[in-house]
Amino acid sequence: MALKQEIENVCAEINEQVVDVAAYVIQCHDGDAKAAVETLLDEIEHLQQQLSVAVAAMGRGFTRGWIPNGERE
């Protein structure tokens, strides 16, 4: 379900189960890989901003001391 919602953000016309997400995103951009990557980068930036707001808004007790980290480990 979450994958379908995320894919709808990139291309709203979903008619079937998506198996190859990368190919689907490129297809939604009429084969333009650069446009597909730009859209995905915009989505990443939006999610990073949302994460920053969530970190600023939530208390440490809510997450038992855990703090989201933008870096991959």
Secondary structure as the mmCIF struct_conf table of DSSP 4:
data_model
#
loop_
_struct_conf.conf_type_id
_struct_conf.id
_struct_conf.beg_label_comp_id
_struct_conf.beg_label_asym_id
_struct_conf.beg_label_seq_id
_struct_conf.end_label_comp_id
_struct_conf.end_label_asym_id
_struct_conf.end_label_seq_id
HELX_RH_AL_P HELX_RH_AL_P1 ALA A 2 VAL A 10
BEND BEND1 ALA A 12 ALA A 12
BEND BEND2 GLU A 16 GLU A 16
BEND BEND3 VAL A 19 VAL A 19
HELX_RH_AL_P HELX_RH_AL_P2 VAL A 21 CYS A 28
TURN_TY1_P TURN_TY1_P1 HIS A 29 GLY A 31
HELX_RH_AL_P HELX_RH_AL_P3 ALA A 33 ALA A 57
BEND BEND4 MET A 58 MET A 58
TURN_TY1_P TURN_TY1_P2 ARG A 60 GLY A 65
BEND BEND5 GLY A 70 GLU A 71
#
